[in-house]
């Protein structure tokens, strides 16, 4: 039995911690300049977390974490050196900078190296309402996890549990560079999940549910999470195989965002300048139906990926990545942009709340519209090639006939090419899953190959 009676971790003083991180970053920059770097950039951060995992009413793991770190990149001419440190003591920072300088002196020059252009750096820092800390209380967090699992086990069709978890964290960070930019960020995250098992032997089925939010008060109740995990698990009982066919496929929201994620991977700078993307020269091309719109919206209050600036200090901005079905731009940081002869899109570190514009139809209405086909609620495996666009993944879900769910399906493979999949999207649902940095409703694809028995 793990003792959960330890004293709760108090909330840190945000202003004091950010000031301390700023001092550490400035020390690193001064040291880099003193040692001969023409320019440098530093990220300093602190993270507090509490994670509890339980199974069958017993605590399996309880982990408190408190991590501090610093990473510095220095530039001597066009040569770059990078080093990291696991603590923020002055002597450790000094050694970290020295190591980065040594690396830069022996690294081949690359004319695309360097800081982001000064005129692109953020100058406004709106409050995005991302900071909602509360004490990291081991006992209360454990009670949340236990209650989540207990709610799931109330369902008589549930035979076993694969565990439940609850976690809380808060993070503070500072990015600074030798062009005088200093950007401060803060954020909290609370989450809970439950994984359950129904049936026995070869008929055994497993499923889960979770919630994750910036503010604890925005989480659904742990009982709701447990009950939904149980419902989703029980509905998979009696799963069958189906014959190989070509049919419409409806991706549930939590799976549909993966399709948007594959788009992001294919239009990201590293894939493009390495010429390893099937969308190499696709800017300005029609990739989706004319009604499709995908927008980056970085200033959503409490948004999962909201930020005023990217990992290089470049100002975030709202933009349409897909407009009228056309790819309008790429996802670039400063280095990849220079390699491509373009300008950074402010995406060092990734996209910031990519929203697939929802349609007006609910998931139930899209099932009726599909008529006969496959509703996919889970995909597995790594069968996606960003080089060719070929898509082949194991899947599970439900067979649909006459607009009604007939029975659960497992052990099938769905396949196609992402270019064809994108163009054959017939609708996006109104049931947007807003828990992650890429958000989408259900997506109905007109036809895909479903490989069964």
Secondary structure as UniProt FT lines:
FT   HELIX           14..34
FT   TURN            35..36
FT   STRAND          39..55
FT   TURN            56..57
FT   STRAND          58..76
FT   TURN            77..78
FT   STRAND          79..85
FT   HELIX           90..105
FT   TURN            111..112
FT   HELIX           118..120
FT   HELIX           138..153
FT   TURN            156..157
FT   STRAND          158..177
FT   TURN            178..179
FT   STRAND          182..198
FT   HELIX           201..203
FT   STRAND          205..213
FT   HELIX           216..218
FT   HELIX           222..234
FT   TURN            235..238
FT   STRAND          245..251
FT   HELIX           253..266
FT   HELIX           269..273
FT   TURN            274..275
FT   TURN            278..281
FT   TURN            283..284
FT   TURN            290..291
FT   STRAND          294..296
FT   TURN            298..299
FT   TURN            301..302
FT   TURN            304..305
FT   TURN            311..312
FT   STRAND          314..315
FT   STRAND          319..323
FT   TURN            324..325
FT   STRAND          326..327
FT   HELIX           334..340
FT   TURN            348..349
FT   STRAND          354..356
FT   HELIX           363..370
FT   STRAND          373..380
FT   TURN            386..388
FT   STRAND          390..401
FT   TURN            402..403
FT   STRAND          404..417
FT   HELIX           418..423
FT   STRAND          425..428
FT   STRAND          438..440
FT   STRAND          443..451
//
